[in-house]
C-alpha cells in the first residue's frame, strides 16, 4: 500500500458564481522512503497540491490518504517546510526547533527533548548559531533551521513547498546537497515542489510534471534512473540527464503552448487623414477646428473634354 495516495481529487476556490478551478483529476501515489518532486510553472497550483497532503485544505471531490487513512487536517506525521521559513523572530535557533519538539514529544523528559533538539541542530550544521535569532542568520541558515525544525518532529512525510526559491544560486546548491544527504541518512518520504527542472532531476527518484492546463492536472511520472549520490558537475555531461531534462522541459512547454488563448480581432483604421507638413502652406490645418477625416471626403464626378 502506498504511504500517500490521492485519487480523483478536484480543488477550486471562490463562491459558486466566481469560482476558480485550480486542480482537476489529481491521481498521485507515493511509496514510503521515496523522493518525489512535482515540477510546474508558478501559479499552476503546486502549493494547493501540497496543501491537500498537509491537510491545510481539503479536496472538493476525491480523496487524499496517508497510510490508508483519510487526511482530515494537519498532523505531526507530515512536516511542511514553507518558502518563507516561518520562524518566530523572538526565538533563537534552538528555541524555534524546541517549540516543535516540545509539542510533539510531550511525554519525554526535558533532558531527552534537549538532546533531540541538539541532534537536529548538528544535523544541519548550525551548532555555532544555536543561540542566535533569525535576524542574525543568512537566508540559507534560516532555511536550514526550518528544515531541522520539521525533521525534529520525526514525520513520516517531509513536504517542501519551493523551499529554496528565495536563495541565491550558490546557497541553493549547498542546501540541495544537505537535504539530499539528510534524506539518505533518514530515508524519510519526501515530496518536493519546485519550478526548476534541474533541481528536480538532481534530487528525485521520480519527477511528475504539473501541467498548466486550466485547471491543472498531473502528467506522466518520469523515473529518474541516475546513480546516487549525484554530482551536479558530472550530471551536466551525462547523456541520460540531458535526455530526461529535455523530455521534462518539452512536456511542460508543450502543455503551456496548448493553453495559449487564440482570439480573432477586427481592426479598423481611425477616421483621420494625415497632414502634409512638407510645405508652409500645409500649416493651414492650424486654422481648422478639427482634423481632416476620411468620411469628409466627398466623391464628385466631372466631365472632361476629350
C-alpha positions as a Markdown table, in Angstrom:
| # | Residue | x | y | z |
|---|---|---|---|---|
| 1 | Unk | 0.0 | 0.0 | 0.0 |
| 2 | Unk | 1.4 | 3.5 | -0.9 |
| 3 | Unk | 2.2 | 5.7 | 2.0 |
| 4 | Unk | 0.4 | 8.7 | 0.3 |
| 5 | Unk | -2.4 | 8.4 | -2.2 |
| 6 | Unk | -4.6 | 11.0 | -3.9 |
| 7 | Unk | -7.5 | 9.7 | -6.0 |
| 8 | Unk | -9.6 | 11.8 | -8.5 |
| 9 | Unk | -9.1 | 15.0 | -6.5 |
| 10 | Unk | -10.5 | 18.3 | -7.7 |
| 11 | Unk | -9.9 | 21.6 | -5.9 |
| 12 | Unk | -11.1 | 25.2 | -6.6 |
| 13 | Unk | -11.6 | 28.5 | -4.7 |
| 14 | Unk | -14.2 | 31.2 | -4.6 |
| 15 | Unk | -18.0 | 31.4 | -4.5 |
| 16 | Unk | -20.1 | 29.3 | -6.9 |
| 17 | Unk | -20.6 | 32.2 | -9.3 |
| 18 | Unk | -16.9 | 33.4 | -9.2 |
| 19 | Unk | -15.2 | 30.1 | -8.7 |
| 20 | Unk | -11.7 | 29.4 | -10.0 |
| 21 | Unk | -10.9 | 25.8 | -10.5 |
| 22 | Unk | -7.2 | 25.1 | -9.7 |
| 23 | Unk | -6.7 | 21.3 | -9.8 |
| 24 | Unk | -8.6 | 18.6 | -11.7 |
| 25 | Unk | -8.5 | 14.8 | -11.6 |
| 26 | Unk | -5.3 | 14.6 | -9.5 |
| 27 | Unk | -4.1 | 11.0 | -9.0 |
| 28 | Unk | -0.9 | 10.6 | -7.1 |
| 29 | Unk | 0.8 | 7.6 | -5.3 |
| 30 | Unk | 4.0 | 7.9 | -3.2 |
| 31 | Unk | 5.8 | 4.9 | -1.6 |
| 32 | Unk | 7.4 | 5.0 | 1.8 |
| 33 | Unk | 11.0 | 6.3 | 1.6 |
| 34 | Unk | 10.5 | 7.7 | -1.9 |
| 35 | Unk | 11.8 | 11.1 | -3.0 |
| 36 | Unk | 9.2 | 12.6 | -5.4 |
| 37 | Unk | 9.4 | 16.1 | -7.0 |
| 38 | Unk | 6.5 | 17.9 | -8.6 |
| 39 | Unk | 7.6 | 20.4 | -11.2 |
| 40 | Unk | 5.4 | 23.1 | -12.6 |
| 41 | Unk | 5.0 | 26.8 | -13.6 |
| 42 | Unk | 4.5 | 29.4 | -10.9 |
| 43 | Unk | 0.8 | 29.8 | -10.2 |
| 44 | Unk | -0.2 | 26.5 | -11.6 |
| 45 | Unk | -1.4 | 25.0 | -8.3 |
| 46 | Unk | 1.7 | 23.3 | -6.9 |
| 47 | Unk | 1.1 | 24.8 | -3.4 |
| 48 | Unk | -2.5 | 23.8 | -3.5 |
| 49 | Unk | -1.5 | 20.2 | -4.3 |
| 50 | Unk | 1.0 | 20.0 | -1.4 |
| 51 | Unk | -1.6 | 21.6 | 0.9 |
| 52 | Unk | -4.0 | 18.7 | 0.1 |
| 53 | Unk | -1.4 | 16.3 | 1.5 |
| 54 | Unk | -0.5 | 18.5 | 4.5 |
| 55 | Unk | -4.2 | 18.8 | 5.4 |
| 56 | Unk | -4.3 | 22.6 | 5.2 |
| 57 | Unk | -7.0 | 22.3 | 2.5 |
| 58 | Unk | -9.5 | 19.6 | 1.6 |
| 59 | Unk | -10.4 | 18.4 | -1.9 |
| 60 | Unk | -13.8 | 19.4 | -3.3 |
| 61 | Unk | -14.1 | 15.9 | -4.5 |
| 62 | Unk | -11.9 | 12.8 | -4.5 |
| 63 | Unk | -9.8 | 11.7 | -1.5 |
| 64 | Unk | -6.3 | 12.1 | -0.1 |
| 65 | Unk | -5.0 | 9.4 | 2.3 |
| 66 | Unk | -1.8 | 8.7 | 4.3 |
| 67 | Unk | -1.2 | 5.1 | 5.5 |
| 68 | Unk | -4.7 | 4.3 | 4.2 |
| 69 | Unk | -6.4 | 6.9 | 6.5 |
| 70 | Unk | -8.2 | 9.8 | 5.0 |
| 71 | Unk | -6.4 | 13.2 | 5.6 |
| 72 | Unk | -8.8 | 15.4 | 7.5 |
| 73 | Unk | -6.3 | 18.0 | 8.7 |
| 74 | Unk | -2.6 | 18.7 | 9.6 |
| 75 | Unk | -0.7 | 16.3 | 11.8 |
| 76 | Unk | 2.8 | 15.6 | 13.1 |
| 77 | Unk | 3.1 | 12.7 | 10.6 |
| 78 | Unk | 3.5 | 15.3 | 7.9 |
| 79 | Unk | 6.1 | 18.0 | 8.3 |
| 80 | Unk | 5.8 | 21.1 | 6.0 |
| 81 | Unk | 8.7 | 23.4 | 5.1 |
| 82 | Unk | 7.4 | 26.7 | 3.7 |
| 83 | Unk | 9.0 | 29.1 | 1.2 |
| 84 | Unk | 9.4 | 31.9 | 3.7 |
| 85 | Unk | 11.0 | 29.9 | 6.6 |
| 86 | Unk | 8.1 | 30.8 | 9.1 |
| 87 | Unk | 10.5 | 31.1 | 12.1 |
| 88 | Unk | 9.4 | 33.0 | 15.2 |
| 89 | Unk | 11.7 | 36.1 | 15.2 |
| 90 | Unk | 11.9 | 36.4 | 19.0 |
| 91 | Unk | 13.1 | 32.8 | 19.5 |
| 92 | Unk | 16.6 | 31.5 | 18.9 |
| 93 | Unk | 17.5 | 28.7 | 16.6 |
| 94 | Unk | 17.4 | 26.3 | 19.5 |
| 95 | Unk | 14.1 | 27.6 | 20.7 |
| 96 | Unk | 12.4 | 27.5 | 17.3 |
| 97 | Unk | 13.3 | 23.8 | 17.0 |
| 98 | Unk | 12.4 | 23.1 | 20.6 |
| 99 | Unk | 8.9 | 24.6 | 20.0 |
| 100 | Unk | 8.1 | 21.7 | 17.7 |
| 101 | Unk | 9.8 | 19.1 | 19.8 |
| 102 | Unk | 8.0 | 20.1 | 23.0 |
| 103 | Unk | 4.7 | 19.9 | 21.2 |
| 104 | Unk | 5.2 | 16.5 | 19.6 |
| 105 | Unk | 7.1 | 14.7 | 22.3 |
| 106 | Unk | 5.3 | 15.9 | 25.5 |
| 107 | Unk | 6.0 | 12.6 | 27.2 |
| 108 | Unk | 9.7 | 13.0 | 27.1 |
| 109 | Unk | 11.9 | 14.4 | 29.9 |
| 110 | Unk | 13.4 | 17.9 | 29.4 |
| 111 | Unk | 16.8 | 16.3 | 29.0 |
| 112 | Unk | 15.5 | 13.9 | 26.2 |
| 113 | Unk | 13.9 | 16.8 | 24.4 |
| 114 | Unk | 17.1 | 19.0 | 24.7 |
| 115 | Unk | 19.3 | 16.2 | 23.3 |
| 116 | Unk | 16.8 | 15.6 | 20.4 |
| 117 | Unk | 16.9 | 19.3 | 19.6 |
| 118 | Unk | 20.7 | 19.4 | 19.6 |
| 119 | Unk | 20.8 | 16.3 | 17.3 |
| 120 | Unk | 19.0 | 18.2 | 14.6 |
| 121 | Unk | 20.9 | 21.4 | 15.1 |
| 122 | Unk | 24.1 | 19.5 | 14.5 |
| 123 | Unk | 22.5 | 17.7 | 11.5 |
| 124 | Unk | 22.0 | 21.0 | 9.7 |
| 125 | Unk | 25.4 | 22.2 | 10.9 |
| 126 | Unk | 24.2 | 25.2 | 12.9 |
| 127 | Unk | 25.8 | 24.4 | 16.3 |
| 128 | Unk | 27.7 | 27.6 | 16.2 |
| 129 | Unk | 24.4 | 29.6 | 15.7 |
| 130 | Unk | 22.2 | 27.7 | 18.2 |
| 131 | Unk | 21.6 | 30.8 | 20.3 |
| 132 | Unk | 21.2 | 33.4 | 17.5 |
| 133 | Unk | 17.9 | 35.0 | 16.5 |
| 134 | Unk | 16.6 | 34.6 | 12.9 |
| 135 | Unk | 17.5 | 38.2 | 12.1 |
| 136 | Unk | 21.2 | 37.3 | 12.8 |
| 137 | Unk | 21.1 | 34.5 | 10.2 |
| 138 | Unk | 21.5 | 34.4 | 6.5 |
| 139 | Unk | 18.7 | 33.2 | 4.3 |
| 140 | Unk | 20.3 | 29.8 | 3.8 |
| 141 | Unk | 20.8 | 29.4 | 7.6 |
| 142 | Unk | 17.2 | 30.3 | 8.2 |
| 143 | Unk | 16.0 | 27.7 | 5.7 |
| 144 | Unk | 18.2 | 25.1 | 7.5 |
| 145 | Unk | 16.5 | 25.9 | 10.8 |
| 146 | Unk | 13.1 | 25.4 | 9.1 |
| 147 | Unk | 14.2 | 22.0 | 7.8 |
| 148 | Unk | 15.7 | 21.0 | 11.1 |
| 149 | Unk | 12.5 | 22.0 | 13.0 |
| 150 | Unk | 10.4 | 19.9 | 10.6 |
| 151 | Unk | 12.7 | 16.9 | 10.7 |
| 152 | Unk | 12.9 | 17.0 | 14.5 |
| 153 | Unk | 9.2 | 16.0 | 14.6 |
| 154 | Unk | 10.1 | 12.7 | 13.0 |
| 155 | Unk | 7.4 | 13.0 | 10.4 |
| 156 | Unk | 6.5 | 10.1 | 8.1 |
| 157 | Unk | 6.5 | 12.6 | 5.2 |
| 158 | Unk | 8.6 | 15.7 | 4.6 |
| 159 | Unk | 6.7 | 18.2 | 2.5 |
| 160 | Unk | 8.8 | 21.0 | 0.9 |
| 161 | Unk | 7.0 | 23.9 | -0.9 |
| 162 | Unk | 9.6 | 25.5 | -3.1 |
| 163 | Unk | 11.9 | 25.8 | 0.0 |
| 164 | Unk | 14.9 | 27.2 | -1.9 |
| 165 | Unk | 13.2 | 29.7 | -4.2 |
| 166 | Unk | 14.3 | 32.8 | -2.2 |
| 167 | Unk | 18.0 | 31.8 | -2.0 |
| 168 | Unk | 20.9 | 32.7 | -4.3 |
| 169 | Unk | 22.3 | 30.0 | -6.6 |
| 170 | Unk | 25.3 | 29.1 | -4.5 |
| 171 | Unk | 23.4 | 28.8 | -1.2 |
| 172 | Unk | 20.6 | 26.9 | -3.1 |
| 173 | Unk | 23.1 | 24.3 | -4.3 |
| 174 | Unk | 24.5 | 23.9 | -0.8 |
| 175 | Unk | 21.1 | 23.4 | 0.8 |
| 176 | Unk | 20.1 | 21.0 | -2.0 |
| 177 | Unk | 23.1 | 18.8 | -1.2 |
| 178 | Unk | 22.4 | 19.0 | 2.6 |
| 179 | Unk | 18.8 | 18.0 | 2.3 |
| 180 | Unk | 19.7 | 15.2 | -0.1 |
| 181 | Unk | 22.3 | 13.9 | 2.5 |
| 182 | Unk | 19.7 | 14.1 | 5.3 |
| 183 | Unk | 17.2 | 12.2 | 3.2 |
| 184 | Unk | 19.7 | 9.4 | 2.5 |
| 185 | Unk | 20.5 | 9.2 | 6.2 |
| 186 | Unk | 16.9 | 9.1 | 7.5 |
| 187 | Unk | 15.0 | 7.6 | 4.4 |
| 188 | Unk | 12.1 | 10.0 | 5.2 |
| 189 | Unk | 9.5 | 10.1 | 2.5 |
| 190 | Unk | 9.9 | 13.4 | 0.6 |
| 191 | Unk | 7.5 | 15.4 | -1.6 |
| 192 | Unk | 9.3 | 18.4 | -3.0 |
| 193 | Unk | 7.6 | 21.2 | -5.0 |
| 194 | Unk | 9.7 | 23.3 | -7.4 |
| 195 | Unk | 9.7 | 25.1 | -10.7 |
| 196 | Unk | 13.3 | 24.2 | -11.5 |
| 197 | Unk | 13.7 | 21.1 | -13.7 |
| 198 | Unk | 17.4 | 20.7 | -12.9 |
| 199 | Unk | 16.7 | 20.8 | -9.2 |
| 200 | Unk | 14.1 | 18.1 | -9.7 |
| 201 | Unk | 16.3 | 15.7 | -11.6 |
| 202 | Unk | 19.2 | 16.3 | -9.2 |
| 203 | Unk | 17.1 | 15.2 | -6.2 |
| 204 | Unk | 14.3 | 12.9 | -7.2 |
| 205 | Unk | 13.6 | 9.3 | -7.6 |
| 206 | Unk | 10.5 | 10.3 | -9.6 |
| 207 | Unk | 9.6 | 13.6 | -11.2 |
| 208 | Unk | 6.0 | 14.4 | -12.0 |
| 209 | Unk | 5.1 | 17.5 | -14.1 |
| 210 | Unk | 2.1 | 19.5 | -13.1 |
| 211 | Unk | 0.7 | 20.5 | -16.5 |
| 212 | Unk | -0.5 | 24.1 | -16.8 |
| 213 | Unk | -3.9 | 23.2 | -18.1 |
| 214 | Unk | -6.9 | 25.1 | -16.8 |
| 215 | Unk | -7.4 | 23.7 | -14.2 |
| 216 | Unk | -4.0 | 21.9 | -13.8 |
| 217 | Unk | -3.5 | 18.2 | -13.7 |
| 218 | Unk | -0.6 | 15.8 | -13.3 |
| 219 | Unk | 1.3 | 14.5 | -16.3 |
| 220 | Unk | 3.1 | 11.1 | -16.7 |
| 221 | Unk | 5.7 | 10.4 | -14.0 |
| 222 | Unk | 9.3 | 10.2 | -15.0 |
| 223 | Unk | 11.6 | 7.7 | -13.4 |
| 224 | Unk | 15.0 | 9.3 | -12.6 |
| 225 | Unk | 17.3 | 6.4 | -13.0 |
| 226 | Unk | 20.5 | 8.3 | -12.3 |
| 227 | Unk | 23.0 | 6.8 | -9.9 |
| 228 | Unk | 23.2 | 8.3 | -6.4 |
| 229 | Unk | 24.9 | 10.2 | -4.9 |
| 230 | Unk | 24.6 | 12.7 | -7.7 |
| 231 | Unk | 27.1 | 15.3 | -8.5 |
| 232 | Unk | 25.8 | 18.3 | -10.4 |
| 233 | Unk | 29.1 | 18.8 | -12.3 |
| 234 | Unk | 29.0 | 15.2 | -13.6 |
| 235 | Unk | 25.3 | 15.4 | -14.4 |
| 236 | Unk | 25.8 | 18.3 | -16.8 |
| 237 | Unk | 27.8 | 15.9 | -19.1 |
| 238 | Unk | 25.6 | 12.8 | -18.5 |
| 239 | Unk | 23.6 | 11.9 | -21.7 |
| 240 | Unk | 20.8 | 10.3 | -19.6 |
| 241 | Unk | 20.4 | 13.5 | -17.6 |
| 242 | Unk | 20.3 | 15.6 | -20.7 |
| 243 | Unk | 17.6 | 13.3 | -22.2 |
| 244 | Unk | 15.4 | 13.5 | -19.0 |
| 245 | Unk | 15.8 | 17.2 | -18.8 |
| 246 | Unk | 14.8 | 17.7 | -22.5 |
| 247 | Unk | 11.8 | 15.4 | -22.0 |
| 248 | Unk | 10.6 | 17.2 | -18.9 |
| 249 | Unk | 11.0 | 20.7 | -20.3 |
| 250 | Unk | 9.3 | 19.7 | -23.6 |
| 251 | Unk | 6.4 | 18.2 | -21.7 |
| 252 | Unk | 5.9 | 21.5 | -19.7 |
| 253 | Unk | 6.4 | 23.7 | -22.8 |
| 254 | Unk | 4.0 | 21.7 | -25.0 |
| 255 | Unk | 1.3 | 21.8 | -22.3 |
| 256 | Unk | 1.8 | 25.5 | -21.9 |
| 257 | Unk | 1.7 | 26.1 | -25.7 |
| 258 | Unk | -1.6 | 24.3 | -26.0 |
| 259 | Unk | -3.1 | 26.6 | -23.4 |
| 260 | Unk | -2.3 | 29.9 | -25.3 |
| 261 | Unk | -5.5 | 31.7 | -25.9 |
| 262 | Unk | -6.4 | 32.3 | -29.6 |
| 263 | Unk | -8.6 | 35.2 | -30.4 |
| 264 | Unk | -9.7 | 36.9 | -33.6 |
| 265 | Unk | -9.8 | 40.7 | -33.6 |
| 266 | Unk | -11.2 | 43.0 | -36.3 |
| 267 | Unk | -9.1 | 46.2 | -36.5 |
| 268 | Unk | -10.4 | 49.5 | -38.1 |
| 269 | Unk | -8.3 | 52.4 | -39.2 |
| 270 | Unk | -9.0 | 55.7 | -37.4 |
| 271 | Unk | -11.3 | 58.1 | -39.2 |
| 272 | Unk | -8.4 | 60.7 | -39.6 |
| 273 | Unk | -6.2 | 61.6 | -42.6 |
| 274 | Unk | -2.6 | 62.5 | -42.0 |
| 275 | Unk | -1.4 | 66.1 | -42.6 |
| 276 | Unk | 1.2 | 67.1 | -45.2 |
| 277 | Unk | 3.8 | 69.1 | -43.2 |
| 278 | Unk | 6.3 | 69.4 | -46.1 |
| 279 | Unk | 5.3 | 72.9 | -47.1 |
| 280 | Unk | 4.5 | 76.1 | -45.3 |
| 281 | Unk | 1.0 | 76.2 | -46.9 |
| 282 | Unk | 0.3 | 72.9 | -45.2 |
| 283 | Unk | 0.2 | 74.8 | -41.8 |
| 284 | Unk | -3.3 | 75.9 | -42.8 |
| 285 | Unk | -4.6 | 73.0 | -40.8 |
| 286 | Unk | -3.9 | 75.1 | -37.6 |
| 287 | Unk | -6.8 | 77.3 | -38.5 |
| 288 | Unk | -9.3 | 74.4 | -38.8 |
| 289 | Unk | -11.5 | 73.4 | -35.9 |
| 290 | Unk | -10.5 | 69.7 | -36.2 |
| 291 | Unk | -8.6 | 67.1 | -38.2 |
| 292 | Unk | -9.4 | 66.0 | -41.7 |
| 293 | Unk | -11.5 | 62.9 | -41.7 |
| 294 | Unk | -11.8 | 60.2 | -44.3 |
| 295 | Unk | -15.6 | 60.4 | -44.0 |
| 296 | Unk | -15.4 | 64.2 | -45.0 |
| 297 | Unk | -14.0 | 63.3 | -48.5 |
| 298 | Unk | -16.9 | 63.5 | -50.9 |
| 299 | Unk | -16.9 | 61.7 | -54.2 |
| 300 | Unk | -17.7 | 64.0 | -57.2 |
| 301 | Unk | -18.0 | 63.2 | -60.9 |
| 302 | Unk | -16.8 | 65.8 | -63.5 |
| 303 | Unk | -16.9 | 65.7 | -67.3 |
| 304 | Unk | -13.5 | 66.2 | -69.1 |
| 305 | Unk | -13.5 | 67.2 | -72.8 |
| 306 | Unk | -11.6 | 64.8 | -75.0 |
